[in-house]
Amino acid sequence: MKIYTKTGDDGTTGLFSGERVLKSSLRVEAYGTVDELNTILGIIASNNPDNKLVEPVRRIQNLLFNLGSDLATPEHSKMGNKIERIKIDDIEWLEKIIDEFEIELPVLKNFILPGGSAVSAYFHNARTVCRRAERLVVRLSHEETVNDVLIKFINRLSDLFFVMARFANHLSGIEDIKWEK
């Protein structure tokens, strides 16, 4: 099978429903940003982080594929019930991981700057891309119907990335960089 189909040469792409939309549509922008986020996690995983971070990163990557297909498949479409959608259990798992990591971290008393270790900096990058994806999904939810748990999931995911950034520094023995006003 060839990688190029030429079907997008007119500036459109196909959703899982079979519907063709402009590549500049808000829905495509949202799942494209989720894809961008997933590549940052691939960079993190390839930087050999501590094993305590690798397992959740891989699970998040799989959840991001679910999120992307959730966004690429309107709920009303014929394919709407044939894909794995983000669900409340996924949010609960994110919260569990946040709680597990936070137990080992010192209490945060200052704003912190992105950085410290390279892995921490990449988690901060993931957090900001995740926030952009969240803004896009919020906009999309005001224009079209989307899974009602997506916004909560993405919001919690960005919280997890913040905690993972701090945890990566903690595991490396590097202090978070405090914001100095």
C-alpha positions as CSV (number, residue, x, y, z in Angstrom):
1,M,0.0,0.0,0.0
2,K,1.4,3.4,-0.9
3,I,1.6,6.1,1.8
4,Y,0.2,8.7,-0.6
5,T,-3.4,8.6,-1.7
6,K,-3.6,12.0,-3.4
7,T,-7.1,12.3,-2.0
8,G,-6.0,15.2,0.1
9,D,-4.5,17.2,-2.7
10,D,-7.6,19.4,-2.8
11,G,-7.1,20.5,0.8
12,T,-9.6,18.0,2.3
13,T,-9.2,15.0,4.5
14,G,-11.5,12.2,5.4
15,L,-13.0,11.7,8.9
16,F,-13.5,8.1,10.2
17,S,-17.2,8.6,9.3
18,G,-16.2,8.9,5.6
19,E,-17.1,12.6,5.5
20,R,-14.6,14.9,3.8
21,V,-13.7,18.1,5.5
22,L,-11.3,20.9,5.0
23,K,-7.8,20.3,6.5
24,S,-8.2,23.7,8.1
25,S,-11.4,22.7,10.0
26,L,-11.5,23.1,13.7
27,R,-12.0,19.4,14.2
28,V,-8.9,18.5,12.1
29,E,-6.9,21.2,13.9
30,A,-8.0,19.7,17.3
31,Y,-7.0,16.1,16.5
32,G,-3.8,17.3,14.7
33,T,-2.8,19.1,17.9
34,V,-3.4,15.9,19.8
35,D,-1.1,14.1,17.3
36,E,1.5,16.8,17.9
37,L,1.2,16.2,21.6
38,N,1.7,12.5,21.1
39,T,5.0,13.1,19.2
40,I,6.3,15.1,22.2
41,L,5.6,12.0,24.4
42,G,7.6,9.9,21.8
43,I,10.5,12.3,22.3
44,I,10.2,12.0,26.1
45,A,10.2,8.2,25.9
46,S,13.2,8.1,23.5
47,N,15.2,10.2,26.1
48,N,15.2,7.2,28.4
49,P,13.3,8.6,31.4
50,D,13.1,6.7,34.6
51,N,10.9,3.6,34.4
52,K,8.3,5.2,36.7
53,L,7.6,7.7,33.8
54,V,7.8,5.3,30.8
55,E,4.7,3.2,31.6
56,P,2.4,6.1,32.1
57,V,3.8,7.9,29.0
58,R,3.1,4.8,26.8
59,R,-0.4,4.5,28.2
60,I,-1.1,8.2,27.6
61,Q,0.1,7.8,24.0
62,N,-2.5,5.1,23.5
63,L,-5.1,7.2,25.1
64,L,-4.1,10.1,22.8
65,F,-4.8,7.8,19.8
66,N,-8.2,7.1,21.3
67,L,-8.7,10.9,21.8
68,G,-7.7,11.6,18.2
69,S,-10.1,9.0,16.8
70,D,-12.8,10.3,19.2
71,L,-12.3,13.8,17.6
72,A,-12.1,12.4,14.1
73,T,-15.4,10.5,14.5
74,P,-18.5,12.6,15.0
75,E,-20.7,10.9,17.5
76,H,-23.7,11.0,15.1
77,S,-21.8,9.2,12.3
78,K,-22.2,5.6,11.3
79,M,-18.8,4.8,12.8
80,G,-19.6,6.7,16.0
81,N,-20.1,3.6,18.2
82,K,-17.3,1.6,16.6
83,I,-14.3,3.4,18.1
84,E,-12.8,3.5,21.5
85,R,-13.8,6.8,23.0
86,I,-12.3,8.7,26.0
87,K,-14.3,7.8,29.1
88,I,-14.6,8.8,32.8
89,D,-12.3,5.8,33.7
90,D,-9.5,7.4,31.7
91,I,-9.9,10.6,33.7
92,E,-9.8,8.6,37.0
93,W,-6.6,6.9,35.9
94,L,-5.0,10.3,35.2
95,E,-6.0,11.5,38.7
96,K,-4.6,8.4,40.3
97,I,-1.2,8.9,38.6
98,I,-1.2,12.6,39.6
99,D,-1.8,11.6,43.2
100,E,0.9,8.9,43.1
101,F,3.5,11.3,41.8
102,E,2.5,14.2,44.0
103,I,3.1,12.1,47.2
104,E,6.8,12.0,46.4
105,L,7.1,15.7,45.5
106,P,7.8,18.6,47.8
107,V,4.9,20.9,48.3
108,L,4.9,23.6,45.6
109,K,5.2,27.1,47.2
110,N,6.3,29.1,44.1
111,F,5.5,29.3,40.5
112,I,8.1,27.4,38.5
113,L,9.7,27.9,35.1
114,P,9.8,25.1,32.5
115,G,13.2,23.3,32.6
116,G,15.6,21.5,34.9
117,S,16.2,18.2,33.2
118,A,15.6,17.8,29.5
119,V,12.7,15.3,30.2
120,S,11.1,17.8,32.5
121,A,11.3,20.5,29.8
122,Y,9.7,18.2,27.3
123,F,6.9,17.5,29.8
124,H,6.3,21.2,30.1
125,N,6.2,21.4,26.3
126,A,3.6,18.6,26.3
127,R,1.6,20.6,28.9
128,T,1.5,23.7,26.7
129,V,0.5,21.8,23.6
130,C,-2.1,20.0,25.7
131,R,-3.5,23.3,26.8
132,R,-3.7,24.4,23.1
133,A,-5.5,21.2,22.3
134,E,-7.9,21.9,25.1
135,R,-8.7,25.4,23.8
136,L,-9.4,23.9,20.4
137,V,-11.7,21.2,21.8
138,V,-13.5,23.8,23.8
139,R,-14.1,25.9,20.7
140,L,-15.1,22.8,18.7
141,S,-17.6,21.8,21.5
142,H,-19.4,25.2,20.9
143,E,-19.7,24.5,17.2
144,E,-20.3,20.8,17.0
145,T,-21.2,17.9,19.3
146,V,-18.2,16.2,20.9
147,N,-17.8,13.6,23.6
148,D,-18.7,15.4,26.8
149,V,-15.7,14.0,28.8
150,L,-13.0,15.2,26.4
151,I,-12.5,18.6,27.9
152,K,-12.2,17.2,31.4
153,F,-9.8,14.6,30.2
154,I,-7.5,17.1,28.4
155,N,-7.6,19.5,31.4
156,R,-6.6,16.7,33.7
157,L,-3.9,15.5,31.3
158,S,-2.2,18.9,31.3
159,D,-2.3,18.8,35.1
160,L,-0.5,15.4,34.9
161,F,2.1,16.7,32.5
162,F,2.9,19.5,35.0
163,V,3.3,17.0,37.8
164,M,5.3,14.7,35.6
165,A,7.7,17.6,34.7
166,R,8.3,18.1,38.4
167,F,8.6,14.4,39.0
168,A,11.2,14.1,36.2
169,N,13.3,16.7,38.0
170,H,12.8,15.0,41.3
171,L,14.0,11.7,40.0
172,S,17.0,13.4,38.5
173,G,17.9,15.2,41.7
174,I,17.3,18.5,40.1
175,E,15.3,21.3,41.8
176,D,12.5,23.0,40.0
177,I,13.4,26.4,38.7
178,K,11.6,29.0,40.8
179,W,10.1,32.1,39.1
180,E,11.9,35.1,40.4
181,K,9.7,38.2,40.1
